[in-house]
């Protein structure tokens, strides 16, 4: 079972989406950004999902500071919400541990992102 920290402006909404759709595959947590990022760095948690107004600032900035830019990925930006196939490709294209997205994209991004993370963890092909 993978462990995901839900952070940022839609942390509760993100947690609810994951708990509803992936309860048997994912454990969710809603620690503050700094604590969540440190838990990922210490390998207590597998992934960090952070929502903010822009997708690349706010919540993801803490993860970038703690985990380093190369371990973080901006999934969606203002005016650019990728589809499920694009999100899956992003996940499979790297070994990122933290993901940022625009808060208004939560309902679209989170299910696709978590599905891709679960599948990648289980070794399923892209």
Long-range contacts (C-beta under 8 A, 24 or more apart in sequence): 1-25, 1-26, 1-27, 2-26, 2-27, 2-46, 2-47, 2-117, 2-118, 2-121, 3-27, 3-28, 3-29, 3-44, 3-45, 3-46, 3-47, 4-28, 4-29, 4-45, 4-46, 4-47, 4-48, 4-49, 4-114, 4-117, 5-29, 5-30, 5-31, 5-36, 5-37, 5-39, 5-40, 5-45, 5-47, 5-48, 5-49, 6-30, 6-49, 7-31, 7-32, 7-33, 7-36, 7-48, 7-49, 7-50, 7-51, 7-59, 7-62, 7-63, 8-33, 8-49, 8-50, 8-51, 8-52, 8-58, 8-59, 8-60, 8-100, 8-103, 9-51, 9-52, 9-53, 9-58, 9-59, 9-103, 10-51, 10-103, 10-106, 11-51, 13-106, 13-107, 14-49, 14-51, 14-106, 14-110, 17-106, 17-107, 17-110, 17-111, 17-114, 18-110, 18-114, 21-111, 21-114, 22-114, 22-115, 22-118, 25-118, 26-114, 26-118, 33-59, 33-62, 33-63, 34-62, 34-66, 36-62, 36-63, 37-62, 37-63, 37-65, 37-66, 37-67, 37-98, 38-66, 40-66, 40-67, 40-97, 40-98, 41-66, 41-67, 46-97, 46-117, 46-121, 47-97, 47-98, 47-99, 47-117, 48-97, 48-98, 48-99, 49-98, 49-99, 49-101, 49-110, 49-113, 49-114, 50-98, 50-99, 50-100, 50-101, 51-100, 51-101, 51-102, 51-103, 51-106, 52-100, 52-102, 52-103, 53-78, 53-102, 53-103, 54-78, 54-102, 55-100, 55-101, 55-102, 55-105, 56-100, 57-100, 58-100, 59-100, 60-98, 60-99, 60-100, 63-97, 63-98, 63-100, 64-98, 67-97, 67-98, 71-95, 71-96, 71-97, 71-98, 72-96, 72-97, 72-98, 72-99, 72-100, 73-98, 73-99, 73-100, 74-99, 74-100, 74-101, 75-99, 75-100, 75-101, 75-109, 75-113, 76-101, 76-102, 76-105, 76-108, 76-109, 77-102, 78-102, 81-105, 81-108, 81-109, 82-109, 83-112, 84-112, 84-115, 87-112, 87-113, 87-116, 88-112, 88-115, 88-116, 88-119, 88-126, 89-126, 90-116, 91-116, 91-117, 91-120, 92-116, 92-120, 92-126
